[in-house]
Amino acid sequence: MKVLIVSQYYPPEAVPLPADLAQGLAARGHHVKVLTGFPNYPSGKVFPGYRQAWRSIERDGTVEIHRVPLFADHSQSAVKRMLNYFSFALSSATAARLGRGADVIYVYATQMTAGFGPWLWRITGGRPYVLHVQDLWPDSIVGSSMMSGGTKERVISGVLGPWLRSAYRRANGVIGIAPTMVSTLVSRGVPDERAHLVYNWADAGEPVESTLPAADEPRAEIVYAGNIGDMQDLSTAVRAAHAAADAGVALTLVGDGVVKEDLQHLVAELGAENVRFHDPVPRERMPEIYARADYALVSLKDMPVFRGTIPSKFQAVLSAGVPVITTVQGDVRHLVEDGDVGLTADAEDARSLEAAFRDAAARDGDERAAMARRGRTMYDSLFSRESGISRIEELLTAATKETGTRR
């Protein structure tokens, strides 16, 4: 089977799933090509060693990677962020030849605009495509601080709404990453038989010795690793950790993002000596980050759209065998509480999160180890890479057997 993977993000950016899928499908004998942009996430600056061009081709084993230009940005500017999304949508749509050469197209839809090319090609008789929805649009963008405001929201929803319905309708399969997301997709017009649940996966690898600087023997070393953005609501975590310092709580924020500097100012303003920052690390070094963590924080703002999503760092934490502390409501909170794999707090509530941090510090080693074991068991049963790739392979194969063009 000839598969084209379309994703705005691809390694060396820290978005591993598209590459995992590409290599996994290639290992199973499929011919895989990737259509992506030039790496710039999360800094918004093109990575060293890359220079934007109209077309660039590289190889990773048997996988052929085609890069197209985009407007590099990951700022808080609504205009610039939209230029980033739509520039990739337009430049990738010009690669129709790649689409014609595939049997099926897989779209990794962190932004739904990544599906613009496959949707356009399908209208003109192109190949079937399967959407893997990572964030519900327009919910996830109109709810962000950079897009807040009645007029902006109405314009964005008015423009994107009809196109999204068409993109869902023409897709041969639509994948959601959480049960609530799948239900929402069905409520928005995706037929039951074409709406599928496939959990994201992660692999933190084998534990190794940590290179994180040692704290002053905290009773709970809590680590957040990932994008330090507005949606992650890390200011609440900083305030909660500062308030729980007397309980022996230490918080380390690993990564980069648009609000990192603001958080550093907040830490200085509070005098939060128990909150530290660590530079971003590549995926292969993530085991170092989790090696000394007693708990890992998974946090998001309190928005309806996040109740139906499961951040990929949740799977990474479970895989690494680290108990979770989460403020993500909905499906994630249910998984943590039902599986007893960590502690939960209300979103955007510093007092609630402080209480969870204090609870975490009070737990003994046996309790923490038991939560970690249950988390690893949950990962193996629900979130393993092999099961996820197998399920997507099934859906792509089924899409190639459908006839006709959806309208």
C-alpha positions in Angstrom: 0.0 0.0 0.0 1.3 3.5 -0.9 0.7 5.9 1.9 1.1 9.6 2.0 1.3 11.1 5.5 0.4 14.8 5.7 1.5 16.6 8.9 2.5 20.2 9.5 4.9 18.9 12.2 7.5 16.2 11.8 10.8 15.4 13.5 13.2 17.0 14.3 10.2 18.8 15.8 9.1 17.1 19.1 6.0 15.6 17.5 6.8 11.9 17.3 3.6 10.3 16.3 3.7 10.9 12.5 7.3 9.6 12.3 6.4 6.6 14.5 3.5 5.8 12.1 5.7 6.3 9.0 8.4 4.0 10.3 5.9 1.5 11.6 4.0 1.3 8.3 7.3 1.1 6.4 8.4 -1.8 8.6 5.2 -3.6 7.6 6.1 -3.4 4.0 4.1 -0.3 2.9 5.6 2.5 0.8 5.5 5.7 2.8 6.0 9.3 1.8 5.6 12.3 4.1 4.4 15.8 3.2 5.4 18.3 5.9 6.7 21.8 6.6 10.2 23.0 7.6 10.8 22.4 11.3 10.0 25.5 13.5 7.9 24.2 16.4 7.7 25.3 19.2 10.1 28.2 18.9 8.6 29.6 15.7 12.0 29.8 14.1 13.3 27.5 11.4 15.7 25.0 13.0 19.5 25.3 12.4 20.6 23.3 9.4 17.4 24.0 7.5 16.7 26.7 5.0 13.2 27.1 3.5 12.8 26.3 -0.2 9.9 25.6 -2.5 10.6 21.9 -2.3 13.1 19.8 -0.2 13.4 16.1 -0.1 15.2 14.0 2.5 15.1 10.3 3.6 14.8 8.5 6.8 15.4 4.9 6.0 12.9 4.0 3.3 10.6 6.9 4.2 10.8 9.8 1.8 10.1 13.2 3.4 8.9 16.1 1.3 9.1 19.6 2.9 7.2 22.6 1.7 7.6 26.3 2.9 5.4 27.9 5.5 5.3 31.1 7.5 7.3 30.1 10.6 5.6 31.3 13.8 4.4 30.2 17.2 3.8 33.5 18.8 0.7 34.9 20.7 -0.2 36.9 17.6 -3.5 35.7 16.1 -2.6 36.9 12.7 0.8 35.4 12.6 -0.5 32.0 14.0 -3.2 31.9 11.3 -0.5 32.7 8.7 1.5 29.8 10.0 -1.5 27.4 9.7 -2.8 28.6 6.4 0.6 28.9 4.7 1.2 25.2 5.2 -2.3 24.4 4.0 -1.8 26.3 0.8 1.8 25.2 0.1 1.0 21.5 0.9 -2.0 21.7 -1.4 0.3 22.4 -4.4 1.8 18.9 -3.9 -1.1 17.2 -5.7 1.4 14.9 -7.5 2.3 13.3 -4.2 -1.4 12.8 -3.5 -2.0 11.2 -6.9 0.8 8.8 -6.3 -0.6 7.4 -3.1 -3.3 4.8 -2.5 -4.5 6.5 0.6 -3.7 9.7 2.5 -3.3 10.0 6.3 -3.7 13.5 7.8 -2.2 14.2 11.2 -4.6 17.0 12.1 -3.1 18.9 15.0 -4.5 21.8 13.0 -7.4 20.9 10.7 -5.8 23.1 8.0 -3.4 20.2 7.4 -6.3 18.5 5.7 -6.9 21.2 3.2 -4.8 19.6 0.4 -6.3 16.1 0.7 -9.8 17.6 0.9 -9.1 19.7 -2.2 -7.6 16.8 -4.1 -10.5 14.5 -3.1 -13.0 17.0 -4.6 -11.3 16.7 -7.9 -11.3 12.9 -7.8 -8.1 12.4 -5.7 -7.3 9.6 -3.3 -9.2 8.7 -0.2 -8.0 10.3 3.1 -8.3 9.6 6.8 -8.3 12.4 9.3 -6.6 11.9 12.6 -8.1 14.7 14.7 -5.8 15.8 17.5 -7.6 19.0 18.5 -11.2 19.9 17.8 -11.6 22.9 15.5 -12.8 25.7 15.8 -13.1 25.1 19.5 -9.4 24.9 20.3 -8.5 28.1 18.5 -11.5 30.3 19.4 -11.0 29.4 23.0 -7.4 30.5 23.1 -6.4 33.8 24.5 -5.0 35.0 21.2 -8.4 34.4 19.5 -10.6 35.5 22.3 -13.2 38.2 21.5 -16.7 37.9 20.1 -16.0 39.3 16.6 -12.9 37.1 16.1 -14.7 34.0 17.3 -17.7 34.7 15.0 -15.5 35.3 12.0 -13.3 32.2 12.6 -16.3 29.9 13.3 -18.2 31.3 10.3 -15.4 30.7 7.9 -14.1 27.4 9.3 -17.5 25.8 10.2 -18.7 25.0 6.6 -15.3 23.8 5.5 -14.8 21.5 8.5 -18.2 19.9 7.9 -17.2 19.3 4.3 -13.7 17.9 5.3 -15.4 15.5 7.7 -18.0 14.5 5.1 -15.5 13.7 2.4 -13.1 11.8 4.6 -13.2 8.0 4.4 -12.4 7.8 8.1 -12.2 10.3 11.0 -10.2 9.3 14.1 -10.6 10.9 17.5 -8.1 10.5 20.3 -10.5 10.3 23.2 -14.0 8.9 23.7 -15.6 12.3 24.2 -13.9 13.6 21.1 -15.4 10.8 19.0 -18.9 11.5 20.4 -18.4 15.2 19.5 -17.3 14.3 16.0 -20.4 12.2 15.5 -22.6 15.0 16.8 -21.0 17.3 14.1 -22.0 15.0 11.3 -19.4 12.3 11.1 -21.3 9.0 10.5 -20.9 6.4 13.3 -19.4 3.9 11.0 -16.6 6.3 10.0 -15.8 7.7 13.5 -13.1 5.7 15.2 -11.2 5.9 18.5 -7.5 5.4 18.4 -5.6 6.6 21.5 -2.3 8.4 20.9 0.8 6.5 22.0 4.2 7.4 23.4 7.4 5.6 24.4 9.6 7.1 27.0 12.2 4.3 26.6 14.2 2.7 29.4 15.0 4.6 32.6 18.5 6.2 32.7 20.4 8.4 35.1 18.9 11.9 35.3 20.9 15.0 34.4 18.4 17.3 36.1 20.0 19.5 38.8 19.2 18.1 42.2 16.7 19.9 44.3 17.2 20.2 48.1 15.8 16.8 48.8 12.1 17.6 48.1 9.5 15.1 49.3 7.8 15.4 45.9 9.8 16.2 42.7 7.2 17.1 40.2 8.2 17.5 36.5 6.3 19.1 33.6 7.9 18.3 30.2 6.5 19.8 27.0 5.3 22.9 25.4 5.2 25.9 27.7 2.3 27.7 26.1 -0.8 29.6 27.1 -3.1 26.5 27.0 -1.0 24.5 29.5 -1.9 26.9 32.3 1.4 26.6 34.0 1.0 29.8 35.9 -1.4 27.9 38.1 1.1 25.2 38.6 3.8 27.7 39.6 1.5 29.4 42.2 0.5 26.0 43.6 4.0 24.8 43.9 5.1 28.0 45.6 2.3 27.7 48.1 3.2 24.0 48.8 6.9 24.6 49.2 6.7 24.0 53.0 5.5 20.5 52.2 8.7 19.7 50.3 7.3 20.2 46.8 9.7 21.1 43.9 8.5 21.8 40.4 10.7 21.6 37.3 9.4 22.9 34.0 11.2 21.3 31.0 10.7 22.8 27.6 10.1 26.1 25.8 7.2 28.1 24.5 5.6 31.5 24.2 4.9 32.0 27.9 8.2 30.7 29.3 9.5 34.2 29.9 6.3 35.3 31.6 6.5 32.3 33.9 10.2 33.1 34.7 9.0 36.6 35.7 6.2 35.1 37.8 8.7 32.8 39.6 10.9 35.8 40.4 8.0 37.9 41.5 6.8 35.2 43.9 10.3 34.3 45.1 9.4 30.7 44.3 12.8 29.1 44.9 11.3 25.6 44.5 10.3 26.2 40.9 13.1 25.6 38.3 13.4 25.6 34.5 15.2 23.2 32.2 15.9 23.7 28.5 14.0 21.6 26.0 15.4 18.1 25.4 15.0 15.8 22.4 12.7 12.9 22.6 15.5 10.3 23.1 16.5 12.1 26.3 13.1 12.2 27.8 14.0 9.1 30.0 16.5 11.4 31.8 13.7 13.8 32.6 11.4 11.2 34.1 14.2 9.3 35.9 14.2 11.4 39.0 10.6 12.5 38.9 8.3 11.4 41.7 5.3 12.7 39.7 4.7 14.2 36.3 2.3 17.1 35.7 -0.2 17.0 32.8 -2.1 20.3 32.8 -4.5 22.2 30.5 -6.8 25.2 30.8 -10.5 24.6 31.8 -12.0 24.6 28.3 -14.8 22.3 27.0 -12.6 21.2 24.1 -10.0 19.7 26.4 -12.5 17.5 28.1 -12.5 15.4 24.9 -8.7 15.2 24.4 -5.8 13.2 25.9 -2.5 15.1 25.7 0.3 12.9 24.3 2.4 13.6 27.4 -0.1 11.6 29.4 0.8 8.5 27.5 4.5 9.3 27.8 4.2 9.6 31.6 2.4 6.3 31.9 4.9 4.6 29.7 7.8 6.0 31.8 6.2 4.5 35.0 5.7 7.8 36.7 2.5 8.7 38.7 0.4 11.5 37.1 -0.9 14.7 38.6 -3.4 16.2 36.2 -5.7 19.2 35.9 -7.1 18.0 32.6 -10.9 17.5 33.0 -13.1 15.0 31.2 -11.6 11.8 29.8 -8.1 12.2 31.3 -9.4 12.9 34.8 -11.7 9.8 34.5 -8.7 7.6 33.4 -6.5 8.8 36.3 -9.2 8.4 38.9 -10.7 5.1 37.6 -7.3 3.6 37.1 -5.8 5.0 40.3 -2.7 6.0 38.4 -2.2 9.4 40.1 -3.9 12.5 41.5 -6.3 15.0 40.1 -7.1 18.7 40.6 -9.5 21.2 39.2 -8.3 23.2 36.2 -7.2 26.8 36.7 -7.5 26.4 40.4 -4.3 27.0 42.3 -5.7 25.9 45.7 -7.0 22.6 44.3 -3.6 21.9 42.6 -1.8 22.9 45.8 -3.9 20.3 47.7 -2.9 17.7 45.1 0.8 18.7 45.4 0.6 18.3 49.2 -1.2 15.0 48.9 1.6 13.9 46.5 4.3 14.8 49.0 2.6 12.9 51.8 2.4 9.7 49.8 5.0 7.1 50.7 7.2 5.2 48.3 5.0 2.1 48.2 1.9 4.1 47.2 3.8 6.0 44.5 5.3 2.7 43.1 1.8 1.1 43.0 0.4 4.1 41.1 3.3 3.9 38.7 2.8 0.1 38.1 -0.9 0.6 37.4 -0.1 3.4 35.0 2.3 1.2 33.0 -0.4 -1.5 32.9 -2.9 1.0 31.6 -0.4 2.1 28.9 0.2 -1.4 27.8 -3.5 -2.2 27.5 -4.7 1.1 25.9 -1.9 3.2 24.6 0.8 1.0 23.1 2.5 2.0 19.8 1.9 -1.3 18.1 -1.8 -1.4 18.8 -2.2 2.1 17.6 -0.3 1.6 14.4 -2.2 -1.6 13.7 -5.5 0.1 14.1 -4.6 3.0 11.8 -3.2 0.5 9.2 -6.6 -1.3 9.3 -8.4 2.0 8.7 -6.1 3.1 5.9 -6.5 -0.3 4.2 -10.3 -0.1 4.5 -10.2 3.4 2.9 -8.5 2.1 -0.2 -11.3 -0.4 -0.7 -14.1 2.2 -0.8 -15.2 3.4 -4.2 -16.5 6.8 -5.4 -15.9 10.3 -4.2 -17.7 11.5 -1.1 -19.7 14.8 -1.3 
